[in-house]
């Protein structure tokens, strides 16, 4: 394997000149720089990126820590982050916290140890601790769920408003007893969706259950609601993974979406148009969340003195047959 000394010998220059030329420094004479590039190509020499990054105390790598890699919402965010990062010369390492605070903490520690250039994080909940990133000066952008404003930039979706709109849509469709299945208490998205639903039905008419953002938890919670003496005739579901469990619960009770129980779910997962009837959804701009987050992170890397910002995007209701009688 060729070394920088081999390139220097072939080009007839010092190793310092080789280093400056290969790093694109303008202080190198163009003729010498061309000679160095030619020598490096002939020898098949590639600079040691890890050593260079260690000298700079950073890497051209971004860490993306998401809450659930199985959830299409988060994979779309990941695609948005990666597409923009790649075009800007950064690689992205994907970490799945799996809604687990311990895993999230370990991944944050790894990001610190590896001295990544920046972190995009979907926090697991209120106990998420990013103090280590702040102390080390690692740029941070939170997505989907907020952190304290001082922690960094954040990109959110106004899901409280979207949940209210979805609830009004069900009531306008003739359903009279709308229930809500949402995620764990303390997770901002779960709390906001329940609050938006409650804004419309009123506190006295709230019929809700909480579960993990998983299909099995949602199935059991949906069965509890359906077995109530006065069960709901429609359900607002907090994400597409939970919606799978809800559909299983309806099938177990011999109920059909739309005709028997109206369904609106957050997130326009690919499968939602393939079920019968197709699912009415609240589509969140997940790819755009990721793209904007990467944009903000790269801007923060370039200028760490920028004021922290919060970008709030809108969701949209896509009406299909699961919310029609």
N, C-alpha and C positions, 0 to 999 in steps of 0.2 A: 504494500500500500504506500503510495507516494506521500511524502511529508512536505511541509512548507519549505524546509531546507532544500529538498529536491527541486521544487519549483524555482526557488531563488537561484540555485546553481544553473538550472537550465536557462533562465531569463537573464542571468548575469547581473542580478541586483541583490540587495540585502533582504533578509526575511521581513524586516519592518516595512520595506517598500511593497513586498508581496501582500502583507496584511492590509496595508492601506489601499492598495489597488483593488484587492478582492472585496473590500468593504465599501468601494465606491467613493473613496475620499477624493475631493477635488484638488488636494494638494499634490497629487501624483501627476507627473507629466503624461499627457495622453499617449505619447509614443511608448513610454515605459509601461503604462497600464495595459496597452494592447499586447505588448510582449509578454507580460505576466499572464494575462488571460490566455494567450496562445499556449504558453508553457504549461499552465494548469490543465488545459484541455488535452494536450498531448499526453500528459502523465496521468490523466484521469483523477486529478486531485480535487477533493471536495473539502471545504473548511469544516473544522470540528465545531458544529453549531452549539453543542452542549458546553464545550469549554468557553466559547465566546459569550454565551449567555450567562455562564457563571461569573465571568469577569464583569459583565454588565449588571449582575445581580437580578436578572429577570429572564424569562423565556418568551418566545413568540407563540405562546400557547394560552388559550383561554379555558378556564374550567366552567363547565355548565352543570350545575347541580339541580336536577329536577326531582319532583316529588314521586312520580310514578311513570316509569318508562312504558308500561303497558297501556297507559291512557293516551289515545290519539291526540288529545289536546296538547299534551306535553311533547310528544314527538314532533308535532307541527311547529311548536315553539323552537325545538332543537334545530329543525331544518332552517327556520328563519335566521337563527343565530349563526349557524354554520355557513350558510350561503354568503352572508355579508362578510363574515370573518375571513373566509377563504379568499374572497376577492381583495381583501385588505392585507393578505400575507400572513394571516394567523391560522393556526390549527386549533381545533376544539376537542377537548377531552370531556366525554359525557359521563356523568356520575348519577346514579339512581339512588336517592335517599330512601325510596320506598315508604314514604310517610313516617320514617323512623328517625327520631331525634338523635339517637346514638350514631347511626350511619351518617346522618347529616354532619354531625360534629367531627367525625373521623375524616370525611371528605374535605371539610374546611381546613382541617389540620394538614392534610396532604397537599392542598392548594398552597398553603403557607410554606411547607417544606420544599415544594418544587418551585417556589417563587414564580408562579404563573403571572402573566401580565395583568390579568383581571378575572373577575368571577361574575357569572350570571347565576342567580340563585332564586329558586322557588321555595320560600321558607316552609318548613313543616308546620309551624305554629308559633305561639307567643314566646316559647322558650328558646327560639333560634338565637344563637349567640354569635355575632359577627365582630366582636370586639378585637379579636386577634387580627382580622383583616384590616380593621381600622388602624390599629397600632402600627402594623407593618406598612401602611399606606397602599394596600392593594385595592385598586379600583373595584367597585361593586355596584351591580344593578340588580334590584329585586324585581321579579316578574310574578304576575298573577296575585300574589299576596304581599301586602306591604310590610316594611320594616320601619322603625323610627326614622323620621326624615333625615336626621343627621348621619344615618348610616350610608347614604348614597342615593343614586337615582333609582326610580322605580317606574315600571310600566304595568298598569292595571287595566281592568275592564270594569265598566260600571254595571256589575251584575245585580245590584239591588234594583236599579231601574228596570233591567231586563226581566227580572223575576216578577216585578209588579205587572209589566206588560203581558207576560205569559199568563199570569193569573187572570187578568182582565179578559184575555182572549178565551180562556176556558169558560168563564162566566158568560161571556157573550155568546158562546156556542150552545148555551142551554144547560150546562152543568150547574148544579146548585150547591153541592157540598165538596168543595175543592180541598184536597189535602196536600201536604208537602213532605217530601223525603229529602233531607239534607245531610251534610257531612258533620264531622265532630265539632263540638262546642270549642270555641277558641280559634278555630281556623276561619280566617276572615271571609273567605269566599262562601263557606257554609253559613256563617252568621248573616252575611249580606243577603243571600238568597232567601233565607227564612224571613228576614226583615222585610224584604220587598214583597214577598207573599203576604205577610202580616199587614203591610200597609194597605192592601186592597181588601182582604177579608175582614179585618178588624180583630182585635185581640180576643174578643169573646168567641170568635168562630175559627180560631186557629186549631187545626187538626194535623199534627205533625209528628214525625219521628226522626231521630238522628241515628246515623250509622257511620261506620268507616266508609271511605270512598271506594267501596268494593262491591262486587255483585252479590256475594253471599250475605253480607250484612244488610244490603238493601232488600234482598229477597225476604229475609226474616222480618225486617221492619214493615215491609209492604203487607206481609201476611197478618201481622198484628193489626194494622189499620183495616184491612179487608174483613177481619173477624170482629171488628167493633159492632156493637148493637146497631149503631147508625153509621155504616161505613161510608167512605168518600165515594163519590161517583166520578171523580177526576183526581189526577195526581200531577203535581209539579215535581220533577226529579232533578237532583242537583248536578248530575253528570251522566255521561253515556255509559260508563262502567256500571253505575248503580241501575241504570235503565235496564240492563240485561237481567239483573236480579228481579226487577219489578215485572218484566214480561214473564219471567219464570213463575212468579207468584200468581199472576193473573191466569196463566195456563193451569196451574195447580188447582185453582178455584173455578175453572171452567168459564172464565170471563174473557171477553174479547176487547182489545184496545179500541177506543173510539165508541163503538156501539154500547158497551157496558160501562167502561171506565175510560174517560178521556185521559190522554197522556201527553205531556209536553216535557221534554228533557233538555237540559243544557248540553251543548256540544253536538256538532254535526258530524258524527263519526261516519266513516264510509258505509257501514252496514245499515245505517238508519233508513236508507231508501230501499233496502232489500227485504225487510220484513213486511208482513201483511197484517194490518195496513202499514204503509210507510209512516215513520215517526215524525211528528211535528217537533221542531227543535229550536233552541235558542243558540244560534251560531255565533261563537266568539272568534274574533280575528286572530287566531293563535299564531299563524305565520307572521303576521304583522307585529304582534307582541315581541316575537323573537328578533325580528329584523330591527325594530326600533331599539330594543335592549342592546343589541350588538353595536348599533350606531352610537348610542349614548356611552357605552363602555369604551369604545375606541376614542371618542371625544374626551372622555375622562382620562384615559391613558396619555393622550396628547397634552392635556391641560388639567392637571390635578386641582387647580385652584378654582375651577368652575363651581358655581352654586349648584346644590342638589336640586333636581327637578322631578316632578311627578307627571307622567303622561297617562291620561285616562282615555281609553278607546271605548267605542260603543259596540254592543252586540246587536244582532238583529233576529227577529222571529221569522222562521221559515215554516209556513203553514202546510201541513200534509194531512193525511186522513185519520191519524190517531187522535185528533182533537175534534172530530166530527161525530155526531150521533149516527 
